[in-house]
């Protein structure tokens, strides 16, 4: 993914998660795990907007290691993290 944001790579993260989990991962499901709105995920994947640098790093991490989603899911269950 590198340091440049790419909508194509954003979509690839979800596809990598689908491959790892061996099932479809919806934008809604990903938005719940990341604690961002579905609209934000949709906009990132379509290239209409770019997430802030911290979320870009998170996507880079997920592209490199899709299994990292398990840590994210655990964190999102145990906190009242703010959402967009």
Number of C-alpha atoms within 10 A of each C-alpha: 18 9 9 8 19 17 17 13 18 23 19 17 23 21 19 18 21 15 13 12 12 10 10 12 15 14 18 15 13 19 18 16 18 22 18 17 16 18 13 17 22 18 14 21 21 15 15 10 13 18 14 9 11 9 13 20 16 15 22 20 16 21 21 13 14 20 15 14 17 11 11 16 15 11 14 16 13 9 8 9 11 9 10 10
